[in-house]
């Protein structure tokens, strides 16, 4: 589905919904999660529809995820960092960044 540019060796680990995923230094969160077969990144606030990245350039906001406890982060514009914790964003992000309310 995607052809990596440069090294394709996954040398770091991120966690999506507490599951480890091997990632490549310098790739975006969206590319890593799509490569790993994640089925959706967020649900919409009104209908609960599941969404995946659409534009991959930061315009559509369908790739919003919670990164290290902060909601409404664009996965297509965020680079992976070793040990980062990602969660599906369910509906709108809480104002204080805590989605467990």
Backbone atoms as SQL, in Angstrom:
CREATE TABLE atoms (id INTEGER PRIMARY KEY, chain TEXT, resi INTEGER, resn TEXT, atom TEXT, x REAL, y REAL, z REAL);
INSERT INTO atoms VALUES
  (1, 'A', 1, 'UNK', 'N', 0.822, -1.182, 0.000),
  (2, 'A', 1, 'UNK', 'CA', 0.000, 0.000, 0.000),
  (3, 'A', 1, 'UNK', 'C', 0.866, 1.245, 0.000),
  (4, 'A', 2, 'UNK', 'N', 1.935, 1.275, 0.816),
  (5, 'A', 2, 'UNK', 'CA', 2.850, 2.403, 0.855),
  (6, 'A', 2, 'UNK', 'C', 4.246, 1.913, 0.535),
  (7, 'A', 3, 'UNK', 'N', 5.021, 2.743, -0.147),
  (8, 'A', 3, 'UNK', 'CA', 6.413, 2.424, -0.416),
  (9, 'A', 3, 'UNK', 'C', 7.268, 3.367, 0.403),
  (10, 'A', 4, 'UNK', 'N', 8.034, 2.837, 1.360),
  (11, 'A', 4, 'UNK', 'CA', 8.854, 3.722, 2.187),
  (12, 'A', 4, 'UNK', 'C', 9.996, 4.337, 1.402),
  (13, 'A', 5, 'UNK', 'N', 10.336, 5.552, 1.741),
  (14, 'A', 5, 'UNK', 'CA', 11.498, 6.233, 1.173),
  (15, 'A', 5, 'UNK', 'C', 12.585, 6.170, 2.224),
  (16, 'A', 6, 'UNK', 'N', 13.755, 5.736, 1.857),
  (17, 'A', 6, 'UNK', 'CA', 14.841, 5.591, 2.820),
  (18, 'A', 6, 'UNK', 'C', 14.747, 4.258, 3.531),
  (19, 'A', 7, 'UNK', 'N', 15.273, 4.210, 4.742),
  (20, 'A', 7, 'UNK', 'CA', 15.308, 2.973, 5.514),
  (21, 'A', 7, 'UNK', 'C', 13.901, 2.508, 5.849),
  (22, 'A', 8, 'UNK', 'N', 13.663, 1.225, 5.676),
  (23, 'A', 8, 'UNK', 'CA', 12.358, 0.676, 6.023),
  (24, 'A', 8, 'UNK', 'C', 12.423, -0.130, 7.310),
  (25, 'A', 9, 'UNK', 'N', 13.520, -0.011, 8.045),
  (26, 'A', 9, 'UNK', 'CA', 13.683, -0.749, 9.283),
  (27, 'A', 9, 'UNK', 'C', 12.918, -0.059, 10.421),
  (28, 'A', 10, 'UNK', 'N', 12.045, -0.809, 11.073),
  (29, 'A', 10, 'UNK', 'CA', 11.291, -0.284, 12.209),
  (30, 'A', 10, 'UNK', 'C', 12.142, -0.443, 13.455),
  (31, 'A', 11, 'UNK', 'N', 12.606, 0.664, 14.004),
  (32, 'A', 11, 'UNK', 'CA', 13.558, 0.611, 15.118),
  (33, 'A', 11, 'UNK', 'C', 13.001, 1.140, 16.431),
  (34, 'A', 12, 'UNK', 'N', 11.789, 1.705, 16.415),
  (35, 'A', 12, 'UNK', 'CA', 11.198, 2.219, 17.645),
  (36, 'A', 12, 'UNK', 'C', 9.826, 1.583, 17.852),
  (37, 'A', 13, 'UNK', 'N', 9.274, 1.755, 19.045),
  (38, 'A', 13, 'UNK', 'CA', 7.965, 1.187, 19.362),
  (39, 'A', 13, 'UNK', 'C', 7.037, 2.281, 19.853),
  (40, 'A', 14, 'UNK', 'N', 5.829, 2.302, 19.298),
  (41, 'A', 14, 'UNK', 'CA', 4.765, 3.164, 19.793),
  (42, 'A', 14, 'UNK', 'C', 3.659, 2.240, 20.298),
  (43, 'A', 15, 'UNK', 'N', 2.699, 2.794, 21.012),
  (44, 'A', 15, 'UNK', 'CA', 1.615, 1.986, 21.567),
  (45, 'A', 15, 'UNK', 'C', 0.286, 2.587, 21.140),
  (46, 'A', 16, 'UNK', 'N', -0.531, 1.780, 20.457),
  (47, 'A', 16, 'UNK', 'CA', -1.866, 2.200, 20.045),
  (48, 'A', 16, 'UNK', 'C', -2.860, 1.352, 20.804),
  (49, 'A', 17, 'UNK', 'N', -3.673, 2.007, 21.628),
  (50, 'A', 17, 'UNK', 'CA', -4.623, 1.288, 22.483),
  (51, 'A', 17, 'UNK', 'C', -3.894, 0.216, 23.292),
  (52, 'A', 18, 'UNK', 'N', -2.740, 0.585, 23.817),
  (53, 'A', 18, 'UNK', 'CA', -1.886, -0.267, 24.662),
  (54, 'A', 18, 'UNK', 'C', -1.234, -1.437, 23.929),
  (55, 'A', 19, 'UNK', 'N', -1.360, -1.517, 22.627),
  (56, 'A', 19, 'UNK', 'CA', -0.717, -2.572, 21.836),
  (57, 'A', 19, 'UNK', 'C', 0.547, -2.008, 21.185),
  (58, 'A', 20, 'UNK', 'N', 1.678, -2.700, 21.311),
  (59, 'A', 20, 'UNK', 'CA', 2.910, -2.198, 20.694),
  (60, 'A', 20, 'UNK', 'C', 2.876, -2.307, 19.172),
  (61, 'A', 21, 'UNK', 'N', 3.393, -1.281, 18.528),
  (62, 'A', 21, 'UNK', 'CA', 3.527, -1.255, 17.070),
  (63, 'A', 21, 'UNK', 'C', 4.933, -0.786, 16.761),
  (64, 'A', 22, 'UNK', 'N', 5.647, -1.526, 15.943),
  (65, 'A', 22, 'UNK', 'CA', 6.992, -1.121, 15.520),
  (66, 'A', 22, 'UNK', 'C', 6.858, 0.025, 14.523),
  (67, 'A', 23, 'UNK', 'N', 7.692, 1.012, 14.679),
  (68, 'A', 23, 'UNK', 'CA', 7.625, 2.206, 13.842),
  (69, 'A', 23, 'UNK', 'C', 8.999, 2.550, 13.285),
  (70, 'A', 24, 'UNK', 'N', 8.975, 3.326, 12.221),
  (71, 'A', 24, 'UNK', 'CA', 10.202, 3.770, 11.569),
  (72, 'A', 24, 'UNK', 'C', 10.479, 5.216, 11.949),
  (73, 'A', 25, 'UNK', 'N', 11.672, 5.485, 12.404),
  (74, 'A', 25, 'UNK', 'CA', 12.061, 6.848, 12.771),
  (75, 'A', 25, 'UNK', 'C', 11.755, 7.792, 11.603),
  (76, 'A', 26, 'UNK', 'N', 11.088, 8.902, 11.893),
  (77, 'A', 26, 'UNK', 'CA', 10.804, 9.913, 10.878),
  (78, 'A', 26, 'UNK', 'C', 9.475, 9.758, 10.171),
  (79, 'A', 27, 'UNK', 'N', 8.772, 8.637, 10.352),
  (80, 'A', 27, 'UNK', 'CA', 7.483, 8.486, 9.679),
  (81, 'A', 27, 'UNK', 'C', 6.378, 9.135, 10.505),
  (82, 'A', 28, 'UNK', 'N', 5.271, 9.418, 9.857),
  (83, 'A', 28, 'UNK', 'CA', 4.155, 10.018, 10.579),
  (84, 'A', 28, 'UNK', 'C', 3.376, 8.947, 11.325),
  (85, 'A', 29, 'UNK', 'N', 2.672, 9.396, 12.336),
  (86, 'A', 29, 'UNK', 'CA', 1.806, 8.496, 13.096),
  (87, 'A', 29, 'UNK', 'C', 0.784, 7.856, 12.149),
  (88, 'A', 30, 'UNK', 'N', 0.197, 8.645, 11.261),
  (89, 'A', 30, 'UNK', 'CA', -0.813, 8.125, 10.340),
  (90, 'A', 30, 'UNK', 'C', -0.240, 7.015, 9.459),
  (91, 'A', 31, 'UNK', 'N', 0.931, 7.236, 8.876),
  (92, 'A', 31, 'UNK', 'CA', 1.535, 6.223, 8.007),
  (93, 'A', 31, 'UNK', 'C', 1.819, 4.945, 8.782),
  (94, 'A', 32, 'UNK', 'N', 2.317, 5.083, 9.998),
  (95, 'A', 32, 'UNK', 'CA', 2.635, 3.920, 10.826),
  (96, 'A', 32, 'UNK', 'C', 1.372, 3.130, 11.169),
  (97, 'A', 33, 'UNK', 'N', 0.319, 3.826, 11.588),
  (98, 'A', 33, 'UNK', 'CA', -0.912, 3.138, 11.963),
  (99, 'A', 33, 'UNK', 'C', -1.592, 2.492, 10.757),
  (100, 'A', 34, 'UNK', 'N', -1.564, 3.164, 9.617),
  (101, 'A', 34, 'UNK', 'CA', -2.133, 2.562, 8.407),
  (102, 'A', 34, 'UNK', 'C', -1.351, 1.316, 8.010),
  (103, 'A', 35, 'UNK', 'N', -0.024, 1.392, 8.082),
  (104, 'A', 35, 'UNK', 'CA', 0.816, 0.239, 7.754),
  (105, 'A', 35, 'UNK', 'C', 0.526, -0.926, 8.686),
  (106, 'A', 36, 'UNK', 'N', 0.182, -0.622, 9.945),
  (107, 'A', 36, 'UNK', 'CA', -0.094, -1.652, 10.937),
  (108, 'A', 36, 'UNK', 'C', -1.520, -2.213, 10.821),
  (109, 'A', 37, 'UNK', 'N', -2.320, -1.638, 9.925),
  (110, 'A', 37, 'UNK', 'CA', -3.666, -2.160, 9.703),
  (111, 'A', 37, 'UNK', 'C', -4.729, -1.639, 10.651),
  (112, 'A', 38, 'UNK', 'N', -4.464, -0.514, 11.312),
  (113, 'A', 38, 'UNK', 'CA', -5.467, 0.071, 12.202),
  (114, 'A', 38, 'UNK', 'C', -6.706, 0.410, 11.375),
  (115, 'A', 39, 'UNK', 'N', -7.872, 0.049, 11.876),
  (116, 'A', 39, 'UNK', 'CA', -9.120, 0.160, 11.113),
  (117, 'A', 39, 'UNK', 'C', -9.794, 1.523, 11.188),
  (118, 'A', 40, 'UNK', 'N', -9.549, 2.286, 12.269),
  (119, 'A', 40, 'UNK', 'CA', -10.047, 3.659, 12.355),
  (120, 'A', 40, 'UNK', 'C', -9.277, 4.411, 13.424),
  (121, 'A', 41, 'UNK', 'N', -9.198, 5.726, 13.251),
  (122, 'A', 41, 'UNK', 'CA', -8.432, 6.579, 14.160),
  (123, 'A', 41, 'UNK', 'C', -9.335, 7.340, 15.126),
  (124, 'A', 42, 'UNK', 'N', -10.539, 7.675, 14.689),
  (125, 'A', 42, 'UNK', 'CA', -11.442, 8.469, 15.517),
  (126, 'A', 42, 'UNK', 'C', -12.883, 8.143, 15.176),
  (127, 'A', 43, 'UNK', 'N', -13.778, 8.595, 16.057),
  (128, 'A', 43, 'UNK', 'CA', -15.207, 8.558, 15.756),
  (129, 'A', 43, 'UNK', 'C', -15.708, 9.996, 15.790),
  (130, 'A', 44, 'UNK', 'N', -16.720, 10.278, 14.996),
  (131, 'A', 44, 'UNK', 'CA', -17.240, 11.641, 14.919),
  (132, 'A', 44, 'UNK', 'C', -18.101, 11.956, 16.139),
  (133, 'A', 45, 'UNK', 'N', -18.127, 13.233, 16.549),
  (134, 'A', 45, 'UNK', 'CA', -18.890, 13.619, 17.738),
  (135, 'A', 45, 'UNK', 'C', -20.409, 13.417, 17.603),
  (136, 'A', 46, 'UNK', 'N', -20.971, 13.610, 16.437),
  (137, 'A', 46, 'UNK', 'CA', -22.424, 13.566, 16.281),
  (138, 'A', 46, 'UNK', 'C', -22.944, 12.150, 16.042),
  (139, 'A', 47, 'UNK', 'N', -22.429, 11.475, 15.024),
  (140, 'A', 47, 'UNK', 'CA', -22.987, 10.165, 14.650),
  (141, 'A', 47, 'UNK', 'C', -22.176, 8.979, 15.150),
  (142, 'A', 48, 'UNK', 'N', -20.949, 9.219, 15.572),
  (143, 'A', 48, 'UNK', 'CA', -20.089, 8.115, 15.995),
  (144, 'A', 48, 'UNK', 'C', -19.464, 7.358, 14.839),
  (145, 'A', 49, 'UNK', 'N', -19.547, 7.913, 13.624),
  (146, 'A', 49, 'UNK', 'CA', -18.953, 7.272, 12.444),
  (147, 'A', 49, 'UNK', 'C', -17.447, 7.136, 12.612),
  (148, 'A', 50, 'UNK', 'N', -16.910, 6.038, 12.121),
  (149, 'A', 50, 'UNK', 'CA', -15.472, 5.791, 12.200),
  (150, 'A', 50, 'UNK', 'C', -14.761, 6.478, 11.043),
  (151, 'A', 51, 'UNK', 'N', -13.589, 7.031, 11.325),
  (152, 'A', 51, 'UNK', 'CA', -12.828, 7.771, 10.327),
  (153, 'A', 51, 'UNK', 'C', -11.378, 7.312, 10.278),
  (154, 'A', 52, 'UNK', 'N', -10.815, 7.388, 9.076),
  (155, 'A', 52, 'UNK', 'CA', -9.398, 7.159, 8.800),
  (156, 'A', 52, 'UNK', 'C', -8.852, 8.393, 8.097),
  (157, 'A', 53, 'UNK', 'N', -7.531, 8.525, 8.011),
  (158, 'A', 53, 'UNK', 'CA', -6.970, 9.653, 7.267),
  (159, 'A', 53, 'UNK', 'C', -7.484, 9.682, 5.835),
  (160, 'A', 54, 'UNK', 'N', -7.691, 10.883, 5.349),
  (161, 'A', 54, 'UNK', 'CA', -8.188, 11.063, 3.986),
  (162, 'A', 54, 'UNK', 'C', -7.167, 11.804, 3.132),
  (163, 'A', 55, 'UNK', 'N', -6.776, 13.001, 3.556),
  (164, 'A', 55, 'UNK', 'CA', -5.917, 13.824, 2.697),
  (165, 'A', 55, 'UNK', 'C', -4.420, 13.601, 2.955),
  (166, 'A', 56, 'UNK', 'N', -4.049, 13.236, 4.167),
  (167, 'A', 56, 'UNK', 'CA', -2.650, 13.021, 4.576),
  (168, 'A', 56, 'UNK', 'C', -1.785, 14.279, 4.484),
  (169, 'A', 57, 'UNK', 'N', -2.417, 15.466, 4.438),
  (170, 'A', 57, 'UNK', 'CA', -1.650, 16.718, 4.414),
  (171, 'A', 57, 'UNK', 'C', -2.186, 17.749, 5.407),
  (172, 'A', 58, 'UNK', 'N', -3.028, 17.326, 6.333),
  (173, 'A', 58, 'UNK', 'CA', -3.478, 18.208, 7.390),
  (174, 'A', 58, 'UNK', 'C', -4.686, 19.069, 7.116),
  (175, 'A', 59, 'UNK', 'N', -5.406, 18.820, 6.026),
  (176, 'A', 59, 'UNK', 'CA', -6.544, 19.662, 5.691),
  (177, 'A', 59, 'UNK', 'C', -7.885, 19.123, 6.192),
  (178, 'A', 60, 'UNK', 'N', -8.040, 17.807, 6.261),
  (179, 'A', 60, 'UNK', 'CA', -9.383, 17.250, 6.480),
  (180, 'A', 60, 'UNK', 'C', -9.715, 16.922, 7.932),
  (181, 'A', 61, 'UNK', 'N', -8.764, 16.711, 8.787),
  (182, 'A', 61, 'UNK', 'CA', -8.950, 16.399, 10.200),
  (183, 'A', 61, 'UNK', 'C', -9.595, 15.033, 10.467),
  (184, 'A', 62, 'UNK', 'N', -9.630, 14.158, 9.479),
  (185, 'A', 62, 'UNK', 'CA', -10.154, 12.813, 9.706),
  (186, 'A', 62, 'UNK', 'C', -9.165, 11.911, 10.432),
  (187, 'A', 63, 'UNK', 'N', -7.935, 12.354, 10.586),
  (188, 'A', 63, 'UNK', 'CA', -6.893, 11.532, 11.215),
  (189, 'A', 63, 'UNK', 'C', -6.670, 11.869, 12.682),
  (190, 'A', 64, 'UNK', 'N', -7.588, 12.594, 13.314),
  (191, 'A', 64, 'UNK', 'CA', -7.381, 13.007, 14.697),
  (192, 'A', 64, 'UNK', 'C', -7.272, 11.807, 15.627),
  (193, 'A', 65, 'UNK', 'N', -6.269, 11.855, 16.501),
  (194, 'A', 65, 'UNK', 'CA', -6.058, 10.823, 17.517),
  (195, 'A', 65, 'UNK', 'C', -5.661, 11.512, 18.819),
  (196, 'A', 66, 'UNK', 'N', -5.656, 10.731, 19.880),
  (197, 'A', 66, 'UNK', 'CA', -5.115, 11.206, 21.151),
  (198, 'A', 66, 'UNK', 'C', -3.665, 10.749, 21.222),
  (199, 'A', 67, 'UNK', 'N', -2.754, 11.688, 21.417),
  (200, 'A', 67, 'UNK', 'CA', -1.324, 11.381, 21.516),
  (201, 'A', 67, 'UNK', 'C', -0.836, 11.791, 22.900),
  (202, 'A', 68, 'UNK', 'N', -0.341, 10.816, 23.639),
  (203, 'A', 68, 'UNK', 'CA', 0.176, 11.060, 24.991),
  (204, 'A', 68, 'UNK', 'C', -0.807, 11.870, 25.837),
  (205, 'A', 69, 'UNK', 'N', -2.091, 11.508, 25.752),
  (206, 'A', 69, 'UNK', 'CA', -3.120, 12.125, 26.581),
  (207, 'A', 69, 'UNK', 'C', -3.698, 13.415, 26.058),
  (208, 'A', 70, 'UNK', 'N', -3.231, 13.888, 24.922),
  (209, 'A', 70, 'UNK', 'CA', -3.735, 15.136, 24.340),
  (210, 'A', 70, 'UNK', 'C', -4.550, 14.802, 23.091),
  (211, 'A', 71, 'UNK', 'N', -5.825, 15.191, 23.093),
  (212, 'A', 71, 'UNK', 'CA', -6.715, 14.884, 21.984),
  (213, 'A', 71, 'UNK', 'C', -6.589, 15.851, 20.821),
  (214, 'A', 72, 'UNK', 'N', -7.280, 15.509, 19.742),
  (215, 'A', 72, 'UNK', 'CA', -7.349, 16.321, 18.522),
  (216, 'A', 72, 'UNK', 'C', -5.985, 16.594, 17.898),
  (217, 'A', 73, 'UNK', 'N', -5.099, 15.615, 17.949),
  (218, 'A', 73, 'UNK', 'CA', -3.793, 15.727, 17.293),
  (219, 'A', 73, 'UNK', 'C', -3.902, 15.116, 15.903),
  (220, 'A', 74, 'UNK', 'N', -3.363, 15.778, 14.915),
  (221, 'A', 74, 'UNK', 'CA', -3.408, 15.284, 13.546),
  (222, 'A', 74, 'UNK', 'C', -2.297, 14.252, 13.333),
  (223, 'A', 75, 'UNK', 'N', -2.715, 13.009, 13.133),
  (224, 'A', 75, 'UNK', 'CA', -1.755, 11.914, 12.965),
  (225, 'A', 75, 'UNK', 'C', -0.928, 12.067, 11.701),
  (226, 'A', 76, 'UNK', 'N', -1.487, 12.698, 10.681),
  (227, 'A', 76, 'UNK', 'CA', -0.758, 12.832, 9.417),
  (228, 'A', 76, 'UNK', 'C', 0.362, 13.863, 9.504),
  (229, 'A', 77, 'UNK', 'N', 0.324, 14.725, 10.521),
  (230, 'A', 77, 'UNK', 'CA', 1.350, 15.763, 10.669),
  (231, 'A', 77, 'UNK', 'C', 2.285, 15.503, 11.851),
  (232, 'A', 78, 'UNK', 'N', 2.015, 14.450, 12.615),
  (233, 'A', 78, 'UNK', 'CA', 2.802, 14.148, 13.816),
  (234, 'A', 78, 'UNK', 'C', 3.763, 13.009, 13.545),
  (235, 'A', 79, 'UNK', 'N', 5.040, 13.215, 13.854),
  (236, 'A', 79, 'UNK', 'CA', 6.030, 12.150, 13.688),
  (237, 'A', 79, 'UNK', 'C', 6.030, 11.240, 14.897),
  (238, 'A', 80, 'UNK', 'N', 6.284, 9.961, 14.645),
  (239, 'A', 80, 'UNK', 'CA', 6.357, 8.990, 15.732),
  (240, 'A', 80, 'UNK', 'C', 7.540, 9.307, 16.631),
  (241, 'A', 81, 'UNK', 'N', 7.375, 9.010, 17.900),
  (242, 'A', 81, 'UNK', 'CA', 8.435, 9.131, 18.905),
  (243, 'A', 81, 'UNK', 'C', 8.439, 7.835, 19.700),
  (244, 'A', 82, 'UNK', 'N', 9.606, 7.344, 20.025),
  (245, 'A', 82, 'UNK', 'CA', 9.707, 6.092, 20.754),
  (246, 'A', 82, 'UNK', 'C', 8.901, 6.163, 22.058),
  (247, 'A', 83, 'UNK', 'N', 8.032, 5.181, 22.264),
  (248, 'A', 83, 'UNK', 'CA', 7.244, 5.079, 23.484),
  (249, 'A', 83, 'UNK', 'C', 5.962, 5.885, 23.504),
  (250, 'A', 84, 'UNK', 'N', 5.648, 6.635, 22.428),
  (251, 'A', 84, 'UNK', 'CA', 4.437, 7.449, 22.457),
  (252, 'A', 84, 'UNK', 'C', 3.208, 6.559, 22.602),
  (253, 'A', 85, 'UNK', 'N', 2.202, 7.103, 23.298),
  (254, 'A', 85, 'UNK', 'CA', 0.970, 6.371, 23.550),
  (255, 'A', 85, 'UNK', 'C', -0.171, 7.031, 22.783),
  (256, 'A', 86, 'UNK', 'N', -0.821, 6.236, 21.955),
  (257, 'A', 86, 'UNK', 'CA', -1.887, 6.720, 21.090),
  (258, 'A', 86, 'UNK', 'C', -3.195, 6.023, 21.436),
  (259, 'A', 87, 'UNK', 'N', -4.280, 6.769, 21.298),
  (260, 'A', 87, 'UNK', 'CA', -5.607, 6.191, 21.502),
  (261, 'A', 87, 'UNK', 'C', -6.551, 6.705, 20.438),
  (262, 'A', 88, 'UNK', 'N', -7.568, 5.896, 20.135),
  (263, 'A', 88, 'UNK', 'CA', -8.649, 6.350, 19.267),
  (264, 'A', 88, 'UNK', 'C', -9.293, 7.548, 19.939),
  (265, 'A', 89, 'UNK', 'N', -9.596, 8.570, 19.161),
  (266, 'A', 89, 'UNK', 'CA', -10.330, 9.706, 19.704),
  (267, 'A', 89, 'UNK', 'C', -11.808, 9.437, 19.502),
  (268, 'A', 90, 'UNK', 'N', -12.522, 9.299, 20.597),
  (269, 'A', 90, 'UNK', 'CA', -13.964, 9.047, 20.541),
  (270, 'A', 90, 'UNK', 'C', -14.704, 10.367, 20.668),
  (271, 'A', 91, 'UNK', 'N', -15.294, 10.815, 19.565),
  (272, 'A', 91, 'UNK', 'CA', -16.002, 12.087, 19.566),
  (273, 'A', 91, 'UNK', 'C', -15.046, 13.248, 19.699),
  (274, 'A', 92, 'UNK', 'N', -15.555, 14.332, 20.284),
  (275, 'A', 92, 'UNK', 'CA', -14.730, 15.534, 20.467),
  (276, 'A', 92, 'UNK', 'C', -13.766, 15.328, 21.622),
  (277, 'A', 93, 'UNK', 'N', -12.592, 15.929, 21.512),
  (278, 'A', 93, 'UNK', 'CA', -11.610, 15.853, 22.594),
  (279, 'A', 93, 'UNK', 'C', -12.088, 16.700, 23.763),
  (280, 'A', 94, 'UNK', 'N', -11.794, 16.233, 24.969),
  (281, 'A', 94, 'UNK', 'CA', -12.119, 17.019, 26.156),
  (282, 'A', 94, 'UNK', 'C', -11.256, 18.280, 26.161),
  (283, 'A', 95, 'UNK', 'N', -11.768, 19.356, 26.691),
  (284, 'A', 95, 'UNK', 'CA', -11.063, 20.640, 26.697),
  (285, 'A', 95, 'UNK', 'C', -9.746, 20.542, 27.452),
  (286, 'A', 96, 'UNK', 'N', -9.712, 19.794, 28.551),
  (287, 'A', 96, 'UNK', 'CA', -8.471, 19.696, 29.330),
  (288, 'A', 96, 'UNK', 'C', -7.533, 18.607, 28.805),
  (289, 'A', 97, 'UNK', 'N', -7.914, 17.956, 27.685),
  (290, 'A', 97, 'UNK', 'CA', -7.072, 16.922, 27.104),
  (291, 'A', 97, 'UNK', 'C', -7.276, 15.558, 27.707),
  (292, 'A', 98, 'UNK', 'N', -8.139, 15.438, 28.738),
  (293, 'A', 98, 'UNK', 'CA', -8.400, 14.152, 29.380),
  (294, 'A', 98, 'UNK', 'C', -9.640, 13.532, 28.763),
  (295, 'A', 99, 'UNK', 'N', -9.463, 12.464, 28.002),
  (296, 'A', 99, 'UNK', 'CA', -10.584, 11.843, 27.293),
  (297, 'A', 99, 'UNK', 'C', -11.329, 10.837, 28.162),
  (298, 'A', 100, 'UNK', 'N', -10.903, 10.635, 29.409),
  (299, 'A', 100, 'UNK', 'CA', -11.525, 9.633, 30.272),
  (300, 'A', 100, 'UNK', 'C', -12.708, 10.198, 31.061),
  (301, 'A', 101, 'UNK', 'N', -13.220, 11.338, 30.670),
  (302, 'A', 101, 'UNK', 'CA', -14.342, 11.931, 31.409),
  (303, 'A', 101, 'UNK', 'C', -15.647, 11.365, 30.961);
